[in-house]
Amino acid sequence: MKTISSSCEKCGAEIPREALWHFCPACLLEKGIVLLADVPFIAGGDERLDRNGVSRTDENQKSELLSKGFPRKGIGIARNFADFGDYEVEEEIGRGGQGVVYRARQKSLNRMVALKIVSFGQWAAERHLRRFRLEAEAAARLNHPSIVPIYEIGERDGFCYFSMALVDGSRLDEVIESGSMPMRRAAELIAKLARAVHYAHERGILHRDIKPGNILLDAEGEPHLTDFGLARLPELQSDITGTAELLGTPSYMAPEQARGSKSEVTPATDVYGLGAVLYHLITGHPPFPAQTAYETIRMVLEAEPRPPQTWNRKLDRDLVTICLKCLDKEPRRRYGSALALAQDLECWLSNRPIQARQTGVFRHTQKWVRRNPTAALLIVSLAVLAATMVWSFQRSEPFGHRVANGIAVLPFENLSSDPNDAYFVDGVQDDLLTKLASIADLKVTSRTSVMHYRGKHDTREIAKALGVSHVLEGSVRKVGTSVHINAQLIDASSDSHVWARQYDFDLTNLFAIQSEIAQQVAKQLSAKMSSPEKLAIERRPTDDLAAFDLYNRARNLLLKASFGINRKAALLEAADLLEQAVKRDPSFFQAFCELAHTQNRIYHSGVDHTAARLAAAQAAIEAAFRLRPDAGEAHLARADNLYRGYLDYAGALAEVEKARKTVPNEPRLFFLKGSIERRQGQWEASMQDWERGLELDPRNLLMLKQLAPTYHALRLYPKAISALDRALSVDPNDIEAKGARAFIEFNWKADARPMREFLQSIRSSNPASMSRVADLQLICALAERDAPSARAALAELGEICLTEEAVQLRRPFIEGLIARMIGDAGGAMTAFNYARADQEKLVHAQPNYGPPLCVLGLIDAALGRREEALEEGRRAVELVPVEKDAINGPIVIQFFAMTAAWAGDRGLACEQLATAIRFPSQLGYGQLKLLPFWDPLRGEECFEKIVASLAPEQ
């Protein structure tokens, strides 16, 4: 229990007995000893502020305290050490509210880091240490590309410290010292930061000190939020601060913070901070630029910020509205969340209407009503009268039927005698769907979803399932070069025909007839069409019908691949067919775009992850841009290539935004955007985009099944299971979805029974499908240490036995693992030697590709090649940084942890494992507790603690 020896004569705060020389920690923090230019304000003084309203330390006061005996090494103890444990300290790079930050090299991983050491060193009072630990703990819980990640937390020689990513660049307050920032740049920065803040809020963490000095800009200009020294964690019902303390920086402090009311501090407080920073960026001044801290706080509580346009007349009105909504005195009148702020800024950036305008109008109206109650009553009465008249008119005069704009183009029936014409018929439907999807005013269901309804005729049920109001169906008969098409547009609510027509024509007129049908459908649905959209409908895809047939065959194969049917073979054959199509017609734009997407998938999925495949994709993209440089399809293909081939997320997202202008109804656009955001660690934004894509493609099993592993990676197991149940409602017999559900149960609860029971049901009811779940059989057998069953699973599997995203484990490795599991040392060594020769070829073919290298490291560890193994593991981690790939990055760290364990370095293994589990991934309780990969760590205290931390709550 803490004992108190005295009270501060100046501020009245209690001074803990352990405080050196009985200095008051609150007053020391207030006066800025060791914090210099970046200390948050703490009540109890009247310190002068700089031009940004930020507290500055009085050097005379600092010298006075030093003359009284306060040790200089307590200010910057790490300066005196070339080495600090695992860190080589190079230079001081900053001072924050809780410590001094140094550039340092972490020796074990040979990487540069930012090392933060508690400011008062060995002389820090307990309160200061608790704040320092709080910052580390808060930041360590967060994994977001716009939040500086924490690598390690520890204590050495009495000094608390933590290491974090080194952001090479500058602080935002340094950037804006010379004045304001361009509006778009400011909005982009705050939108990204708002998403990061929302991410923290979702995890119960409030920052409470958002200001330019706590925002770092990297070499690419991307923002990173840091300094969680004043954060509040969800499990702490009260702060570690005293009731009279004001924590924050005055010019960016929300009114509820200025009042010192901790109960009022909510996510809206951080929204205010973001708005205050936005104000500073667009005006060049903080919202309340007073001379003293107390004067600033008085203005925060009582005054309205100066209208931004008085600083800069060129400011856009909508951006000012967004900014001032954040700065409302009433928290409930600000944005409801940081995400809502981000979305409004993104609307402004894309020239869409903002939401804040509605709130502002309501506030002005409310104030006017209070000032003019009589006039307001008269206006309301007139409005009621007018509404009554309109209602009466509508009742007496029949209005024209207004058609809703959701449509599904169902598979056309093939009435041809030749079954090979099925590809031709599917091509007719596909081209109609593509033309209609180019109209922004229509919601067009994707082909992936409508293909489930081939041959089904209950249009009401189909429309209900797909969420549309209308259905286009028909039939095609082809005899030689003569074609007959019957097309019918049906209003699903009444099951009545809105429009129908039959066409008889020569094959050479196919594309003209398809354009005619699409235009008639758009007309019946009252869809507005722009000139570019009309041009898209009228444009012929190709003049070569043979090339069109090759294209349609490839599209059908790609559709099968999306359902997981012979995926590798389907992708490779589709690429070959598309190559033939563009060779026949070098002006076939759609075929070039589809070829680019196919090559990207082949490369990214690991089917052929080679430079040649990437070059083939790039060549197809360049050909598409030569043909139609402004087409959204070309921009989407380039976005896909930048994402899958180069991990260039910023570039890919920029191309996605360009694509949205001309292909607004393309589900692939939203799925791609969501995938990029997931790789960036923007999990919530990713889910929102996928859901938008699923609105357009509601029965896309591939995407429905992608929702589950995303929730699984977040360790939100009930939601993952719910997502799979949603997929099973589309296809109750989907074996992969059922198997994934059983695996999630295993990983969640460390219970192999759901997997075993699922496998038994397949074995008894559909034994021919056992090969499709052989990977699950292998995992179940390994978990239960059943070597015969594991070998039986191997017999059903191909060369690649287990995959986790881009990391693949091949047959010789699994054979070695099984032998190792049962204690067959000789058999294990033989198998691992085969595995090494196999894996080394993959690494040599792709020398800068981390996933195969991390597996080689694990194999070398099994063979006793300790130093090589650890070096390969480290190199793999460097090649796949989490900051660049939030999916594969944690997996590679996980494999490095396994490699260290197999190499006998348990300490390093536990350290890397502790790092791996901080990120979203499918590494869970079941895998750690039951699978033999982790056997070398069993009984190790640090490992058992990690395992226990992942156990489900009882």
N, C-alpha and C positions, 0 to 999 in steps of 0.2 A: 504494500500500500504506500502511495506517495505521501511524504511528510513535507510540511511547509515551514520555512524558517522565517520568512518576512514578506512584506508587501512592497511594491514599487512606490516610492514617494511621488513619482510623476503621474503615473496612470492608475495606480491602485491595484494593478494585477498582482496575483500571487507569484512569488518567485520560488521555484522548486529548490530543495536543498542541494540537489546535484548540480545546479547551474554554477559554472565557474565564476569566482570572484563576486558571486551574488548579483551579477548583472541581470536586469529584467529581460528575458528573451523577447517579449513583445516590443519593448523599446529598441532593442538591438535590431530587430527585424525592421521596425519602423524607420530607423535612421539609415538603414541600407548598408550596414557593415557587411562587406564582402559581396553584396548583391549589386552594388554600383547602379548601372542604368536600368535594370530590368526588374526591380523589386516591386511586388504588389503593395498597395497601400494598406496600412493597418492603423486603425484609429488611435489617436493619442498625441498627435503633433500637428504642426501647420507647415509642412515641408513645401518648399518651392517646387514648381513643376516646370518642365521644359515645354517647347512649342507644341509637343504632342500631348501635353497633359499627363506626362509620365514622371514619377518621382525621381529625383537625382540626389546622390549622396553628397553631403558636405565634407570635403576632404579635411577641413580643420577639425571637425568633430571626430573623424576617423583617427587623425593623428593624436588627438587628445586621449582617446581611449587606448591607443597603442602605448602612449607614454605612461599610462597607469599600470602597464604590465600585461595587457592583453597580447598573447603571443601572435607574432606575424604569421607563423606557420599554421595557425588555426584558420587563417584566411585562405591560404592556397597550398595546403600541405602537399598535394600531389606534384606541385612544381619541383619539389626537392627530390623526386624519385624518377630515375630513368625507367625503372621497372615497377609495375604495380601488379604483382601476381602474374596472371596470364597476359598482362597488357604492357606494352611499351609506350609510355606517355611521350608524346611529341611536343604539343603546344596547347596553351589555353585558347579556346575558340569562343567562349561565351560564359555568361553568368546568368542563372535563372533564379526564380524565387526560392528554390530550396538548395541549390548547389552550384558548383563550378563545373563547366563542361570542357573536356580536353579532347583533342584529336589523338587517337591511340591506335596501335596495331595489336589485334588479338593474335597472339603467337600460335595457339593451337590450331586455328583455322586460317591463319595467314590472311586476315582481312582487316581493313581499316574500319574503325568504329568511332562513335562519339561516346566518351566515358564521362559519366556524371558522378561526382563525389560530393558528399554532403558538405555544405559550406563551412561549418564550424569544426569539422573533423572530429578529433577525439574530445573536443570541448563542447560539443553540441549538447544542448539540453534535450530531455526526453521528448518534449513537445516538438522540437525541430526534427528530431529523428523520425517521429511518427508521421510528420507531414512528408518527409522525404520518402519513407517507405510507402506511404499512401500513393504518391505520384507513381512510383515504380509499379506498384500492384495494379493501379488503375490502368496505366498504359499497357501493361503486360497482358491484360485481358482482351486487348483490342487488336484485331488483324484487319487493317483496311489500308488501301494504297495511299490514302491521304492522311494517315496518322503514322507518325514515326514509330516503327516497331521496336520493342524491347527485346534484346537478345539474352541478357543474363542479369540476375539480381544477386548481390552478395555482400559480404563484409570482410574486410581485410585489415588487420592491425588496428581495429577499432574504428575504421572508416567504412560507413555504409556507401555502396556504390551501385550503379547499374550501367550496363552498356546498351547502346541502341544503334540503329542504322545511322551512318554518317551521311548527311545530306549536303553534298557539295553545291554551294550556291550562295544565297544571301537571305537575310531576314526581310520580311515584308516592310517593317518600319524603316529599314535602310533604303529600300527601293523607293518609298514615297517621300523621302526627306526633301526631294527637290520639287514636289508638288503632286497634283492629282494624276490619276491613271486613266487611260482611255476607257470609255464606258463598257464596251464589250469585254475587254480584258478583265475589268473589275467584276463584271457579272459572272464571267466564266469561273474566276477564282472562287467567288463566294458560293456559287452553285456547287462546286466540287467540295468545298469545305462543309457546306450545309449537309451534304449527303454523308460525309464522314462524321459529323456531329450527330446526325440522326442514328447512324450505326452505333455510336457510343450510347445514345439514349436508349436504344432498344435493349442494351445490355445493362441498363440501370445506372449508367455513369454520366454524371453532369460534369462539364469542364469548369465552368464558372469563372474563367479568366481568359476569355477569347479576346485577343488584341493583336495588332500587327507584329509586336515583338515575339509572339508565340506562334508565328506562322513562318515556316521556312520555304523558300523556293529553290528547287533543284536546278540543275544545269539546263533542263528543258523547260523551265518555268512552271513546273507542276507544283502545287501547294502541298505542304505537309504540316499538320497541326501537332504541336508538341507542348511540353510543360503542363502536365496534369497535376501540378503541386497543390492545386486547390480543388481537385475533383472530389465528388462525393460518390462513394460506393453504395450499392443497393442494400447491403447488409448492415450498413451503419445508419441507425435511426437518427443519431445526432452526430454533428461534426466534432472534430478534435479541437475546434477553436472554442474560445470562451464566448459567452453570450454577448459581450460588449464589442466584439471584434467585427470589423468590416473587412471582408476578404475580397480582393479584386483590384482592378486598376481604375481609378475614378472616372476617367473620360469614357470608358467602355463598360461601366458598371450599370446594371439595370436598377431601376428605382427600388425594387424589393430588396436587392442586395444593399443598397445605400441605407435602407431603413434598418438593416441588421436583422431582418426577420428570416431565420433559416427555414421556417415552415412554408414561406411563400416562394422559396427558390425552387423552380421547376424547369422542365425543358424550355419553357418560354424565356427563361433567363438567358440561356445560351442563344436563343433566336435574337434577343436584343443585342447581345454581343456581336453576332454576325452582322446585324443591321448597322451597328456603330462602326464596325470596320468598313462595311460597304460605303457608309457616309464619308468616312475619311478617304477612301480610295477615289471616290468620284468628285470630291470637293477639295481635297488636299488639306483638310482640317478635321480634327475630331469633332463630334457633335457639340461638346461643351468645352471650348478652349479657355478655361479660366486660369488665373495666376496661381491659386493655391488649391490644395486638395479639398479643403472644406468648402471653398467657394464653388468648386466643381460639383461636389456632392449636393450642395444646395440647389444648383441649377438642374442637376439630374432629377431631383425630387420635385422642383417647382416650375421649371421653365420648359418651354418647347424648344426643340433644336431649331436653329436658324434655317429657313427654307434653303435647300441645297442650290436652287437656281440663283440665289443671291451671290453665291460663290462662283457659279458657272452657268451662264444663261443658256448655254447650248445643251444642257442636260435633258435627256428624254423624259417626258412627263410620266410615262409608265414606270420607268426605272426609279424615279423619285418616289412614286406611289409605293412601290415595293419596299424601298428603303424606309420610308416613314411608317409603314405598317409595322415593321420590325421594332421601331422605336416608340411605339405607343406606350403610354404610362401604364395602361391596364394590360396585364399579361394575357387576359382572355381575348383581347382585341388584336393581339399579334397573330402571326401564323400559328395554326394548331400544332405544327411540328416543324422541325428543321427540314424534313423531307418536302413539306408543302412549300416552304420557301425555295428550296432547290428547284422544284417543278415550276414554280412561277417564273423564276429567273430563266429557266430553260425555255419556257413559253416566250418570254421576251426576246431571248436570243434567236429563236426561230421565227420571229415575227407573228406569233400567234397571240390571241387575246389573253391577258393576264387575269387572274382571279381577284387580285387585291383591289381592282377598280370597283368591284361590286361592294365590298366592305366600305370603301371610302364614301361612295354615294349614299349608302345607308346612314353612315355617321352624319353626313351633312344634312340629310333629310330629317334625321332625328332631332338635330339641333334646331333646324328651321321650324319644325312642328312645335317645339317647346316655346319658341319666340312668337309664333303666330298660330295659336290654337284655333281661333275662329275661322281663319282662312283654310286651315288644314281640314276642319270639319266640313266646310263647304265643298272642298275638292273631293273628299272621300265620298260625300253624298252623291256628287255628280258622277263619280266613277262607278258607284253601285248602280245608279240609274242607267248609265251607258252599258254596263255589263248585262243588266236585265234586258235591255232592248236587243243587244246582240244575241242573247240566248233565245229570246222570243223569235227573232228573225231566223235563226238556225232551225228552230223547231218547225217554222212554217214553210221555209224554202229548202228543198232538197239540195244539198251541196254535192258537187262532183266527187266521185270516189278517188281518194288519195292513196296511191300504192306505196307500201313500205319498200325499202331499198335493199333488203337482204335476199340473196338468191343463191341457189345451189344448182349447178349444171350436172345432172346425173349422167352416168355412162349411157351412151346411146346403144340401142339394140342392134346387133349385127344380123341383118336379114339376107346377107349374101350366102350363096351356096358354098363358097370357098372359105374354110375356117381361117386361112391365112390372112383374109381381109380384116380380121379382128384388130390388127395393128392400125389399119387404115381408119376403122371406125373410132377407135380410141383417139386417134390423132384429130379427128373432126371435133370430138368433145373437148379435147385438151386445148385446141386452138380457140374454140369459142370461149372457153373458160379464161384463157389468157387475155383475150381481147376485152372481155367484160371486166376483168380484174384491173385493167389499166384505167378504169373510170373511178376517180376518187369518191364520187357520190354514191357508189354502190359498195355494199359489203358482199363479197363473193367468197363462198366456201371453197377451200383448197381441194385440189384433185385427190390428195391423199385421203381426205375424209369421205368424199362422195363415192370413191371406188368401192366402199363397203356395201353400197346399195345397188350394185349391178343386179338387174333382174327383179328388183323389189318394186311394188307399185303403191304402197300405202303412203301417198304423198303427205298426208297430214302428220303421220308419225315421223316421217323422214324430216320434214320441215321443223317439227318440234325438237327433234334430237339435234339438228344442226343449227337451230336458232335463227331460221330465216323465214321470210313471209311468202316467198315464191320459189317454184321449182321449174327448171327447164328440162324437158325430157324429149326423147325422140328416137328415131330409128334411121338406119342407113342401109341401102342395098346397092351393091356395086356389081355391074355385069360388064366385063370388059372395060371400056372407057366411059360407059354410061353410069350415072350416079343418080339415085333417088334419095332425098332426105325429107323426112317428116319431122317437123319441130313444133313443140307445144309448150306454151308458158302457162303455168297453173298457179292460181291463187290458193295457197294451202289452207287458208282459213275456211274457205267454202268448197274447196276441191273442185273449183270451176275453171274453165279455160278462159284466160284473159286474151290470148292470142294464139293462133295456130296457122301453119302454112306448110304446103308441100312444094318441093323443088325438084325438077328434073333437068339435068344439065350434063354437059360433057365434062370429063375429068379436068380438062384444062381450065375450067371456070370455078374450080373448087374454092379457091381462096376468096374470090369475089362473092360467092354465095355465103360463105362463112361470115364475111364482113356485113353482108346484108342482114343476116339473122341477128348478129350482135347488135346492130344499130336498131333493129325493130324491137328487140328486147329492152334496150336502154330507153327507147321512146315510150314503151308501154309502162315502164317503171318510173317515168318522169325524171329520169336522171339527167342532171346538168353535165354537159360535156364541154371541155375546153378545146381549143383548136388542136393542141398537141395530142389530146386524147382521141379526137376524131381521126387524126392522122395515124395514130397507133392502131385503131380498129381497121382502117382501110389498107394498111401496109401489108403486102404479101410477104410471108416468111421466107419463101424461096421460089424460084422458077423451075426448080428441078424436083419433080415428084418422087423420083427414086431417092434423092437426098432426104426428102421429107419423110419417106418411109423408114429410112435408116435412123433418122432422128426420133421418130415415134417408137421404134423398137428399143432404142437406148433409154428413152424416158420410162418405158414399162419396166425395163431391168432395174433402173434406179429406184422405181417405186417398190419393187420387190426387195431391193437392198435396204430400203428404209424400214421394212418390216423384219429385217434380219434373215431373209431367205437367201442362202448361198451368197452372203455379202461380198466376200472377196472376189469370187468368180463373176458375180453380177457387175461389180464396179469395173473390173478389168475389161469385160466384154462390152460394157456400155461405152467406155473410153474408146475402144477400137471402132465401134459403130459410128460414134461421133466424128472420129478422125476420118472415116470414109465419107461421111456426109459433107464435111467442110472441104474435103479434097474434090468431091464432085462439084460443089458450089462454094467457091471461096468468098461469096458475098452472103452466106447464110449466117446472119448475125446471131439468131437464137441458138444455133448449134454451137457456135464458138463460145457463147456464154455458158451453155450447159457443159461443154467440154472443159472449160476452166473450173467450174464447180466440181466436176467429177475428178479431175486431176488433183485438185486441192484435197478432196476427201481421201483419195488413195494415198496421198503423201501424209496427211495428218493422222490417218488411222493406223499407220505403220505397215500397210499392205506393201508399199514401196516408198520408204522414206529416204529418197535419194535426191541429189541435186538435179539429176536428169528429169525426174518427175516434176520437180518444182519449176524447172525451166520450161517444161511442156505447158504447164498451167500459165506461166507468164506469157508464153508465145500466143496462147489462145486469147488471153486478155488484151494483149496489144492489137491483135487482129480485130477484136470486137470494137475497140476504141477507134481504130482506123475507119471502120464502117459507120459507127454512130457514136461520136465522141461525147454527146450529151445524154445518152440513154441511161436510165436508172439501172437497167439490167447489167450494163457494163460496170457501173460503179459498184453494184452489189457483188459482182464477180471479183473485182479488185479488192473490195473489203474482205471477202472470204479468203483471198490469197494472202493479204497482209496479216490476217489473223492466224490462219492455219500454217502458213509457210514461214512467217517472219516474227510472229508474236508482237507485231506492231499494233498495239491496241488503239493508240490515239489516232494513227492513220486510218485504221479500219473503221473506227467510229465516225471519222470525218467523211469517209466514203459512204457509209450507211446513211448519213444525213442527206447527202446528195442524191442517193438512190430513192429516198422516201418521196422526193418531189414528183417522180414519174411512175413509181410502182408502189403506191400507198397500200395496196391490198395484198402484197406479197408476204405470206407467212414466214418464208425463209428469212426475210429481212429482220423480223422481230426475234426469231430464234437465234439468228447470228448475233444480233445486238445483245440478247440475254446471255449468250455463251461468252462473249467478250467480257461483259460485266462480271460474270462469275469468275473468269480467270483473273480479273482485277480485284477480286474479293468484294465486289459490290453485290452482295447476295440478294438483298431486297429488290434492288433495281432489276436484277436479272430475273427474279421471279415475276415481277410485274410485266416485263416484256414478253416472257414466255406465255403468260396468261393472255396477253393481247394476241400473240400468235395463235394460241389455241382457240380464241374466239373466231378466227378466220379458218382454222383447221382443227375443229374440235375433236375429231376422231383420229388424230395423228398419234398413233401408239408410240412411235419413237419419242416424241416430245413428252407425252404423258408419262412414259417410263423414265424420262430424264428428270422429271420433277422429284421422283423418289430418291435417287442418289444425291441430289442436291440437299434435300432435307436430311438424308443419311449423313452426309458430310458435316452438316451443322449439328449432328447428334440430336436432332429433333425426331426421334424414332416414331412416335405416334403419327406425326404428320407424314412421314415417309410411307408408313403402312397405308394411311388414308389415300395418298397419291396413287399407290399401286392398286388399291381397291377401285379407284376411279378408272384406271386403265382396264381393270378386269370387268368393269361394267360395260366397256366397249367390246371387249373380247373375253368372255368368261373362260375360254379354254387356252388363253395365252400362257404357255408353260414357263416362258422366261419371267413373266410378271409374278407368277406363283412362286417360282424359285427365288426370285429376288426378295419376295416377302418373307420367305422362310429364312433366308440369309440375314435379313435385318433383325429378325427375332433372335437369331443366334448371336449376332454381334451386340445387341442391346443387353441381353440377359445372360450371356455366356452359357447358353443351353442349346445343345446340338439336336435335341429331340424334334423340333419343328422341321429341320432339314431332313432328318432321318425319316420322319413320317411322310413328308412330301415325296421323297425318293421312293419309298415303298408303294405309295399310291400310283406313281408313274410306272413302276416296275410291274404292278399287277394289272393296271388298266390299259397301258399303252407302252409296252416294252420297246417298241420300235423307236420311241422318242428318248430312250435313255441316253443316247449319244448327245442329245441337245442339252442335257443337264449333267454331263460327266464332270464338268468343272466343279459343280456344287457337290457331287458325290465325292470328289477328291478332297475338298475342304472338310466335308463331314468326316471322312475317314481319317484325315490328319488330326482333326480335333479329338476324335475318339481313339487315336493311336491304333487304328485298324489297318495294318500294312497290306493284308490280302485285298481288302476292299479298295485301298488306294491304288494298288497295282491294277485292279480290274478297271478302275476309272481311267488309268493311263492308257489301257488298251482301246478305250473308246475315243480318246482325245487325239488330236493331231500333234504336230511338232510343238505348237504353242499351247501350253497346258493351263496356265493361269495368267490373267492380265489384270492390272490395276491402272486404268487410264493408259498412259504410254509405256508403262513398265511391263515387260513380258518375261515370264518364267517358262523355259523350254523343258522338253522331256528329260534330257540328261541331268539337268539340275534337280528336277523333282525326284528322279530315281536316286540321286545322291542324298536328298533330304530324307527319303523313306528309309534308306539304309542307315543313315545317321540316327534316325529316330529309334530304330530297333537295336542299335549298338553294333551294327556291322561296319566296323571301321574300314576294313579292306574294300568292301563293296562301295562304301561311300567315296573313298579316295579314287577308285577307278571311275565311278560315274562323274565325279567332279572334274577329273582330268578331261574326260570327253566334253563335259559342259564348257570347260574353259576354252578348249580349241574352237568350239562352236561359237561361243560368245565373243571371242577375240576377233573373229571374222566380222561380226556385226559392228564392233567398236571401230575396227580399221576402216570399214566402209562408211561409217558416220562418226568421225573422230571428235566432233564438237557437239555430240548429241548425248545429253546426260542420262536418259533412262537406261540404255544398254550398258553404259559405263558403271552405273551404280550396281547392276547385277554382276558385272565382272568383279567388282570389289568384293561382293559377298562370296563369290566362288573362290577368289584368292584367299579370303579369310578362312574358308573351309579347308583349303589346301595348305594352310600354315604360312602363306606368303604375307605376313603381317604388315610390313611396311608398304608393300605395293597395294594391299587391300585398302589401308587407311588413306593413302594418297589418292587412289581411284575414287573412294567415297567422297573425300573432300572436293575433288575436282568436279564430280557429278553435281554436288550441291552448288558449286560456283556457276556451273553451266545452266542450272535451272533455278534461279533465285525466286523465292516466293513473291517478291515484288513484281516480277515479270510474268509468273505463271502460278496463280493461287491454287491451281488444281494439282499439277505435277510436282511443284516445289516441295510441299509437305511430304509427298510420297517419297521423293528422293532423300529427304532428311530422315524419314523413317527407315529407309534401306541403309543409310549411313549408320544409324543406331544399331541395326542388326549386324552390319559389318563389324563395327567396333566390339559388339558383344561376342561374335564368333572369333574375333581376333584376340580376345582376352582382355580388352580394355573396358572394364565394366563402368568405370567412372565416366568415360567419354560416351559410352552407350547410353547411360542414364541421362546425361546432359542433353544429348541429341534427341532422345525420346521425349524428354520434357519439353523440348522446343517443338517437336513434331505435333504433339497433342494440343498445343496452343492454337494451331491452325485448323480450320475446317478440313476434315478428311474422314475417310471411312475406317481409319484405325480406331478400333473400339475395344470395349471391355472383353467381348468374346474372343477376338483375335489374340489379344495379349494374354489372356488367362489360359487359353486352350491350345493354341497352335504351336507346333514345335520350333518355329522360327525363333521364338523367344526363350527357349529352354536354357541357354547359357546364363540368363539373368535370374532364373528362379531362385528365390531365397535372398536375393540382394535387397537390402532394406529400401533403397531409393526406388527400385523397380516395383516392389510390392506396394509402395505408397502410390505410385502412378496408377497401377492397376486398380487399386481400391478407389482412387479418385474418379474413375470412370464407371464404377458399379452403379446400377440403377438404385434410386431411392426406394427403401422398403415401405 
